[in-house]
Amino acid sequence: MATLDSANGTSATLAPAFIVSAPGKTIVYGEHAVVHGKAAIAAAISLRSYLLVTTLPSSSRTITLRFSDIGLDHTWDIADLPWKVFEQKRKGDNDLITALDPELVEAMQPHIEAVGKGEEEGEKKKIHQAAASAFLYLFLSLGSPSHPGTIYALRSTIPIGAGLGSSASVSVCIATALLIQSHTLSGPHPDQQSQEAEAQLQRINRWAFVGEMLIHGNPSGVDNTVATNGHAVLFQRTDPKSPPKVEILREFPELPLLLIDTCQAKSTAAEVAKVGALKKRHPAVVEGILSSIDAITRSVYEKISEAGFDATEESGIAHLGELMEVNHALLASLGVSHPRLERLRTLVGGSGVGWTKLTGAGGGGCAITLLKPGVLAGKGGPGDALKELDVKLEEEGFVKYQTTLGGDGVGVLSPAVLRGKEIDLEGFLKAEGREGVEGLVGGEGGAEGEGWRYWRP
């Protein structure tokens, strides 16, 4: 696309806009047990974040971060940023970074404090500055003073603060976009070798983890690993001082899922403390429960690893679903369920559409329902049960998201053109809700036939 550079009157070519997308995640098996050294499985969900990257004319020497879903819109002058400090300590894009550099964080601080200036101190401002910190640290680490002026516009269909990996999804999008702009990523393309695709995903994941450190301080690395790779991961931390062992489960099947928000506020810290206190009072009993949860996780891992396992067959999906319900019962015995979660399980159980358990810390929050085969078919048959359930859920104040479990990780639409139509900044920011955003970008993450590409080792 040719434009006239107003600074010198010459014709300049702008890089085409592109979109990066990454999924959220949910814990499917192993909550709370994982805090006590057991294994858990987390999987990607098709609720996703989308980052539209629009290059500005060369006369525009600014970068803008717009996250309209949380009301964040801030612009920095590229020349004013602390390049000297960052360039003195620059890491290679393949380097493993396990801790933030305090000097770099300090150099960046005045530029973060400018975000939300004039706003009241509170949760909103805290979220804005955390997002800006992750973005700016990555920008200064991967960019340069000659970086083109750019608008980075974010949209997300992932509920924020629900334990669904929204921040990791955003970090993956930002890291991928900046690596693309710095020409240090290869692909994705259909003929890419598995080893090469794996190397690109590892590079993205390492930098996304840096973004997560800016937001969470001491993240496990699980959320960004799921958002980068998709599918599912088995993770276990046996030593609190060491990173968890993470195994990517690329054989994890794509499964139809309901994610249902109880709209009941919860505290992860309080629920974790509750289980810890119970274990202190009844160590042998609670250890037995946690070991049983671990056995469920291991059973699922072994099942999906079997040659010929088919989750589309009733017996295959029933195996996974039944273990979800047993997992929930064990979590409830630890005291981390809630009347809203139990009411939800009653409603879903009565409808016969699938198997339900809490996900995350419990005490409220969200639950997941693995749908039985044929439930989505409709046509006067099985789909009616789901429609009836929708009505009941809405009547009782639950919020339902119909999604897919175990899908693709980070993907790229370049250029930002879908079905022959350019996705421009104005349309992207104005898209209303999940339906509007997904309709604009081509569904839940976008299909490969429509121009989206994914790294697939």
C-alpha positions in Angstrom: 0.0 0.0 0.0 1.6 3.3 -1.1 1.1 6.5 0.9 2.5 10.0 0.7 4.9 10.8 3.5 3.8 14.2 4.6 7.3 15.0 6.1 9.2 14.9 2.9 6.5 14.5 0.2 7.9 11.2 -1.0 6.0 8.0 -1.7 6.5 5.4 1.0 5.2 1.8 1.3 3.5 0.8 4.5 3.7 -2.8 5.8 0.3 -4.3 5.5 -1.8 -4.6 8.7 -1.9 -8.1 10.2 -3.7 -9.8 13.1 -2.3 -12.2 15.7 -4.7 -14.4 17.8 -4.1 -16.6 20.8 -6.5 -18.7 23.0 -7.5 -18.6 26.6 -7.2 -21.7 28.8 -9.1 -23.7 31.4 -8.0 -26.3 33.9 -9.7 -29.5 33.0 -8.3 -31.9 35.6 -6.2 -31.5 38.8 -7.1 -28.2 40.4 -5.8 -27.7 44.0 -3.9 -31.0 43.7 -1.5 -29.2 41.5 -0.7 -26.8 44.4 0.4 -29.8 46.4 2.8 -31.3 43.9 0.4 -33.3 41.8 -0.3 -33.2 38.1 -3.0 -31.2 36.3 -4.1 -30.8 32.7 -5.0 -27.4 31.3 -6.3 -27.0 27.7 -6.9 -24.2 25.2 -10.4 -22.8 24.7 -11.7 -21.1 21.6 -12.3 -17.8 23.4 -9.4 -15.7 22.2 -7.6 -12.4 22.1 -6.9 -10.6 18.8 -4.2 -8.0 18.1 -4.5 -5.9 15.0 -1.1 -4.3 14.1 -1.4 -1.2 11.9 1.8 0.5 10.6 1.7 4.3 10.4 3.4 6.6 7.8 7.1 7.2 8.5 6.3 10.7 9.7 4.4 9.3 12.7 6.9 8.4 15.3 4.6 7.0 18.0 3.3 3.7 19.2 -0.3 3.4 20.5 -1.8 0.6 22.6 -5.5 0.4 22.4 -7.4 -2.2 24.4 -11.0 -1.0 24.0 -12.5 -3.8 26.0 -10.9 -2.4 29.2 -10.8 1.2 28.1 -7.1 1.5 27.7 -5.7 3.9 25.0 -2.2 5.3 25.4 0.4 6.7 23.0 4.2 6.9 23.5 6.7 8.9 21.5 9.2 6.3 20.3 12.2 8.7 20.6 11.3 9.4 24.3 11.6 5.8 25.4 14.6 4.5 27.4 16.3 2.8 24.5 19.9 3.3 25.8 19.3 1.3 29.0 17.5 -1.5 27.2 20.0 -1.8 24.4 22.9 -2.0 26.9 21.2 -5.1 28.3 19.6 -6.5 25.2 19.0 -10.2 25.1 18.9 -12.4 22.0 15.4 -13.3 20.9 16.3 -16.9 21.6 17.5 -16.3 25.2 15.7 -17.8 28.1 14.7 -15.0 30.5 13.6 -16.2 33.9 13.6 -12.9 35.8 12.9 -9.3 35.1 15.9 -6.9 35.1 15.1 -4.3 37.9 17.1 -1.6 36.1 15.0 -2.0 33.0 11.8 -2.0 35.0 12.9 1.2 36.8 13.8 2.9 33.5 10.4 2.1 32.1 8.5 3.3 35.2 7.9 7.0 34.3 6.4 5.8 31.0 4.1 3.4 32.8 3.0 6.0 35.4 1.9 8.2 32.5 -0.7 5.6 31.6 -4.1 6.5 33.2 -2.7 9.7 34.5 -5.6 11.6 36.1 -7.6 8.4 36.7 -8.5 7.4 40.3 -6.3 4.9 41.9 -8.1 1.5 41.8 -8.4 -1.8 40.0 -9.0 -0.3 36.5 -5.8 1.8 36.6 -3.9 -1.2 38.0 -5.0 -3.4 35.1 -4.2 -0.6 32.6 -0.7 -0.1 33.9 0.0 -3.9 34.1 -1.0 -4.3 30.5 1.1 -1.3 29.5 4.1 -2.7 31.4 4.0 -6.0 29.6 3.7 -4.3 26.3 6.4 -1.7 26.8 8.9 -4.1 28.3 8.5 -6.4 25.3 8.5 -3.5 22.8 11.8 -2.1 24.2 13.3 -5.6 24.4 12.4 -6.6 20.8 12.1 -3.3 19.0 14.5 -0.4 18.2 14.5 3.4 18.0 13.9 3.0 14.2 10.8 0.8 14.8 7.9 2.0 12.6 5.1 4.0 14.2 2.4 1.5 14.9 -1.1 1.1 16.5 -1.5 -2.1 18.4 -5.3 -2.6 18.9 -6.5 -5.4 21.1 -9.8 -7.2 21.3 -10.6 -10.2 23.5 -13.5 -12.5 23.9 -12.0 -14.0 27.1 -13.6 -12.8 30.4 -11.0 -10.9 32.4 -10.2 -12.1 35.9 -12.0 -15.4 35.6 -8.9 -17.6 35.7 -9.1 -18.2 31.9 -5.6 -17.0 30.9 -6.7 -13.7 29.4 -3.4 -11.9 30.3 -1.3 -14.8 28.9 -3.3 -14.7 25.7 -2.6 -11.0 25.3 1.1 -11.5 26.1 1.4 -14.2 23.4 -0.3 -11.9 20.9 2.1 -9.0 21.7 5.2 -11.1 21.7 4.3 -12.7 18.4 3.5 -9.3 16.8 6.8 -7.8 17.9 8.8 -10.8 16.8 7.1 -10.6 13.4 7.9 -6.9 13.1 11.5 -7.5 14.1 11.8 -10.2 11.4 12.8 -13.0 13.8 10.0 -15.4 13.3 9.7 -17.9 10.5 6.3 -18.8 9.1 3.8 -20.0 9.8 3.2 -21.7 6.5 1.7 -25.1 5.4 5.1 -26.6 4.3 7.0 -25.6 7.5 9.0 -28.5 9.0 7.9 -29.7 12.4 11.2 -28.8 14.1 11.2 -25.3 12.7 7.6 -24.7 13.8 8.5 -25.9 17.3 11.4 -23.5 17.4 9.2 -20.6 16.5 6.6 -21.5 19.2 9.4 -21.8 21.8 10.6 -18.3 20.9 7.1 -16.9 21.2 6.5 -18.7 24.5 9.7 -17.4 26.1 8.9 -13.8 25.4 5.2 -14.2 26.4 6.4 -15.5 29.7 8.3 -12.2 30.2 5.0 -10.4 29.6 3.4 -12.6 32.2 6.1 -11.8 34.7 5.3 -8.1 34.3 1.6 -8.7 35.0 1.7 -11.5 37.6 5.2 -11.3 39.2 5.8 -15.0 39.5 3.7 -16.9 36.9 3.8 -20.7 36.5 4.3 -20.4 32.8 1.4 -22.7 32.1 -1.0 -20.1 30.8 1.4 -18.7 28.2 2.4 -22.2 27.2 -1.2 -23.2 26.5 -1.9 -19.9 24.7 1.2 -20.4 22.5 0.8 -24.0 21.7 -2.9 -24.6 22.0 -4.2 -28.2 22.6 -3.4 -29.0 26.2 -0.6 -29.4 28.7 0.2 -31.7 31.6 2.0 -29.8 34.3 3.4 -30.5 37.7 5.5 -28.6 40.2 7.1 -30.9 42.8 9.5 -28.2 44.0 8.0 -24.8 44.9 11.3 -23.1 44.1 11.6 -24.6 40.6 9.5 -24.1 37.4 6.8 -26.7 36.8 7.4 -29.7 34.5 5.3 -29.0 31.4 4.5 -31.5 28.7 2.5 -30.3 25.6 -0.3 -32.8 24.8 -0.7 -32.3 21.0 -2.8 -35.4 20.8 -5.4 -33.8 23.1 -8.7 -33.9 21.1 -10.8 -30.9 20.2 -14.0 -31.2 22.2 -17.3 -29.3 22.4 -17.5 -27.4 25.7 -19.7 -25.1 27.7 -17.9 -22.6 29.9 -20.4 -21.3 32.4 -19.8 -18.3 34.7 -21.6 -18.6 38.0 -21.1 -14.8 38.4 -20.2 -15.6 42.0 -17.1 -13.7 43.1 -14.3 -15.9 44.5 -10.8 -15.6 45.9 -8.3 -18.0 44.6 -6.0 -17.3 47.6 -8.8 -18.0 50.1 -9.7 -21.3 48.4 -6.1 -22.4 48.3 -5.7 -21.5 51.9 -8.8 -23.4 52.8 -7.5 -26.6 51.3 -4.1 -26.1 53.0 -5.7 -25.6 56.4 -7.8 -28.8 55.9 -4.7 -30.7 55.0 -2.9 -29.5 58.1 -5.8 -30.7 60.3 -6.3 -34.1 58.4 -3.1 -34.8 56.5 -3.7 -38.4 55.7 -7.3 -37.9 54.5 -6.6 -34.9 52.4 -3.4 -36.4 50.9 -5.6 -39.4 49.9 -8.1 -37.1 48.1 -5.3 -35.2 46.4 -3.7 -38.5 45.3 -7.1 -39.6 43.9 -7.3 -36.3 41.9 -3.8 -37.0 40.6 -4.9 -40.5 39.6 -7.7 -39.0 37.5 -5.3 -36.7 35.7 -2.9 -39.6 35.0 -5.8 -41.8 33.8 -6.9 -39.1 31.3 -3.3 -38.6 30.1 -2.9 -42.4 29.5 -6.3 -42.6 27.8 -5.6 -39.8 25.2 -2.2 -41.2 24.6 -3.5 -44.6 23.6 -3.2 -45.5 19.9 -6.6 -45.3 18.3 -8.2 -43.2 21.0 -11.2 -41.5 19.4 -13.0 -38.8 21.5 -15.8 -38.6 18.9 -16.9 -42.1 20.0 -19.3 -42.2 22.9 -17.1 -44.5 25.0 -14.1 -42.2 24.5 -15.8 -39.0 25.5 -17.7 -40.7 28.3 -14.4 -41.7 29.8 -13.2 -38.1 29.9 -16.6 -36.8 31.1 -17.1 -39.3 33.9 -13.6 -38.5 35.3 -14.5 -34.8 35.2 -17.5 -35.4 37.5 -15.4 -37.6 39.8 -12.8 -34.8 39.9 -15.5 -32.3 40.9 -16.8 -34.6 43.7 -13.3 -34.8 45.1 -12.9 -31.1 44.9 -16.2 -30.6 46.6 -15.0 -32.9 49.4 -12.2 -30.4 50.0 -14.7 -27.7 50.5 -14.0 -25.6 47.4 -17.4 -25.9 45.7 -20.2 -23.4 46.2 -24.0 -23.5 46.2 -24.0 -21.7 42.8 -21.7 -24.3 41.4 -23.9 -27.1 42.8 -27.0 -25.5 41.4 -25.4 -25.2 38.0 -24.5 -28.9 38.1 -28.1 -29.8 39.0 -29.4 -27.8 36.0 -26.9 -29.2 33.6 -27.2 -32.7 35.0 -31.0 -32.5 34.6 -30.7 -31.5 31.0 -28.6 -34.5 30.1 -26.3 -32.6 27.8 -23.0 -33.5 29.4 -20.6 -33.8 32.3 -19.8 -30.8 34.6 -17.1 -29.7 37.0 -15.8 -26.5 38.5 -12.7 -25.2 36.9 -10.0 -23.2 38.6 -10.0 -22.4 42.3 -13.7 -22.9 42.9 -15.7 -21.1 45.6 -17.7 -19.6 42.7 -16.1 -18.6 39.4 -16.6 -20.8 36.4 -17.6 -24.4 35.6 -17.1 -26.4 32.4 -19.4 -28.9 30.8 -18.1 -31.4 28.3 -20.9 -32.0 25.8 -22.1 -35.5 24.9 -22.0 -36.5 21.2 -24.9 -35.2 19.2 -25.9 -32.5 21.7 -25.1 -29.8 19.1 -26.9 -31.5 16.3 -30.3 -29.8 16.7 -32.9 -30.4 14.1 -35.7 -31.0 16.6 -33.6 -33.6 18.5 -30.7 -33.3 20.8 -30.2 -29.5 20.2 -33.5 -28.8 22.0 -32.1 -29.9 25.4 -29.3 -27.3 25.0 -31.8 -24.6 24.1 -33.9 -25.4 27.1 -30.8 -25.3 29.3 -29.9 -21.9 27.9 -33.2 -20.5 29.1 -32.8 -21.9 32.6 -29.2 -20.7 32.9 -30.2 -17.2 31.9 -33.2 -17.1 34.3 -30.9 -18.0 37.2 -28.2 -15.5 36.3 -25.5 -17.8 34.8 -23.5 -16.7 31.8 -22.8 -19.4 29.2 -20.0 -19.4 26.6 -20.2 -22.1 23.9 -16.6 -23.0 23.0 -14.2 -25.7 21.9 -11.6 -27.3 24.1 -8.1 -28.2 22.8 -7.9 -26.2 19.7 -5.1 -24.2 18.0 -2.6 -22.0 19.7 -1.2 -18.7 18.3 -2.2 -17.9 14.8 -1.6 -15.1 12.2 -3.8 -13.5 9.6 -1.4 -11.6 7.3 -2.4 -9.4 5.6 -5.5 -8.6 7.7 -7.9 -9.5 4.9 -10.8 -11.9 5.2 -13.0 -13.1 2.3 -11.4 -10.3 0.2 -12.3 -7.6 2.6 -9.7 -5.6 4.6 -10.1 -5.6 8.4 -9.4 -2.0 9.2 -8.8 -0.4 12.6 -12.2 1.4 12.8 -14.2 -1.7 12.1 -12.0 -3.8 14.4 -12.6 -1.4 17.3 -16.3 -1.0 16.7 -17.1 -4.7 16.5 -19.6 -5.5 19.2 -19.1 -8.3 21.7 -17.9 -11.8 21.0 -20.2 -12.3 17.9 -19.0 -9.0 16.4 -15.3 -9.7 16.8 -15.5 -13.4 15.7 -17.7 -12.5 12.8 -15.1 -9.9 11.7 -12.0 -12.2 12.0 -13.6 -15.4 10.8 -15.0 -17.3 13.7 -13.2 -18.8 16.8 -9.7 -18.0 15.8 -10.3 -18.2 12.1 -10.0 -21.1 9.7 -6.9 -21.8 7.7 -8.9 -21.8 4.5 -9.7 -18.1 5.2 -6.1 -17.0 5.4 -5.2 -17.8 9.1 -2.0 -19.7 9.6 -0.8 -21.6 12.7 2.5 -23.1 13.7 1.9 -26.9 13.9 4.9 -29.0 14.9 
